[in-house]
Amino acid sequence: MGTEPTSAAAVTSVPTDPGRAADQALRARRTKVRRRRVSTFWTYVALIVGAVLVLFPLYVLVVDSLLSPSQLAANPPKLLPTSPQWSNYTKLFHDYGFGRYIRNSVIQTAIIVSAQLVTSVLAGYAFVFLRFPLRRTLFVVVLATVMIPFEVTVTANFNIIRDLGWQGNFAGLTVPFLATGIGIFLMRQAFLQIPKELREAAVIDGYGPMAFLWRIAIPLTRPVIAALGVISFLGAWNQYLWPSLIADNAPGIATIQIGLQRITGSSDTAGIELAGGVVALLPLAILLFFFRKTLIRSLTAGAVK
């Protein structure tokens, strides 16, 4: 009597404590930071374990290349070279002429990588920016070559090289690999990322097809070109089947992989064989170390808009 009814909002509303809300927000932030740190810690643990699993065989290869035959036969195996046998490397070059094999591999790889970069860039550019009959059909044919294993065509290629008289020289060693379907595909996909408006603006400025290619298209796709160069290098340097056919009776063009195979597999030459493996691996490790960022950048290109 004489009192006004209290509204529901007034009854249910409870004044909030600002200090309590700030404390809850601080605890939530600390919990989030703690979870992020734990997640980062386990991520680094997984990466370290993966790196050890990948690098440990390479470490064993280097260590074993510095051991004597008796040390290699020891059980348990040695993980540290107590008395490094550097003579394994000197014998590799002095007794087996391994420098000649390295020179031949360098020549072969340089020719293949240079040719694949040129043909892939030109063909990829043509498939994107030029208009010509049967363009789509030709590109499907290029993709079809990617799906055919090299072992399927090795006999036909060998017969062609033999009929041309190129067996036993660098022409026969490199000509079948001067162009690659995967390289053309990669460069076409890279050129497709270039806006059409940029091409139209270049035409208005008087740029011809080649000027646009060298001044605009190639600089914009440099990471992909570098990655293609690394991939081509790995494929050419590690070839074994084709050089073994072409250089069978021509020791003057034998590559480093053939040189490793020609070192006899006796127990006395085991350390020398392992030293040859280290020498063959060294250029690949150096290349991947210096171009690792370029490879990652090219592989992730287009992943973020």
Buried (B, 14 or more C-beta within 10 A) or exposed (E): EEEEEEEEEEEEEEEEEEEEEEEEEEEEEEEEEEEEEEEEEEEEEEEEEEEEEEEEEEEBBBBBBBBBBEBBEEEEEBEEBEEBBEBBBEBBBEEBBBEBBBEBBBBBBEBBBBBBBEBBBBBBBBBBBEEEEEEEEBBEEBBEBEEEEEEEEBEEBBEBBBEEEBBBBBBBBBBBBEBBBBBBBBBBBBBEEBEEEEBEEBEEEEBEBEEBBEEBBBEBBEBBBBBBBBBBBBBBBBBEEBBBBBBEEBBEBBBBBBBBBBBEEEEEBBBBBBBBBBBBBEBBEEBEEEBEEBBEBBEEBEEEE
